[in-house]
Amino acid sequence: QLLVRRILQDRGYVPLIAHSCEQLFDILGTRHVDMVLMDIQMPGLCGLESTRRIRDGLLAGVPRDIPIVALSAATAPTDRRLALDAGMTDYIAKPVTRFELLAVVQRALAGKAPRIA
């Protein structure tokens, strides 16, 4: 988390950190966020189920199409497929490289002003 935060800050992004999906939902309900980097294995509700809830429109005021990029220690092709099937925009396996992270973020934002949770 510290490495990802530093990489994003060095490029001028403003990362907001959520330590659980419930905290993420609070942030998404009260702040403008352009993109979510979501760990698949978060405390409480998992990243896959959280993504499904966002995509199903179950969070008032949160755009269903907000870019959600999975961060996961799982590297099997089936893990990537599960994330994409849940509605995630993209998938990054840990350990993540600076180049890979920034490429995925730039691709997902596609010209939006950067604010990341």
Summary of the structure (lengths in Angstrom):
residues: 117
radius of gyration: 13.0
end to end distance: 11.6
largest distance: 35.0
contacts: 338
relative contact order: 0.23
helix: 43%
strand: 14%
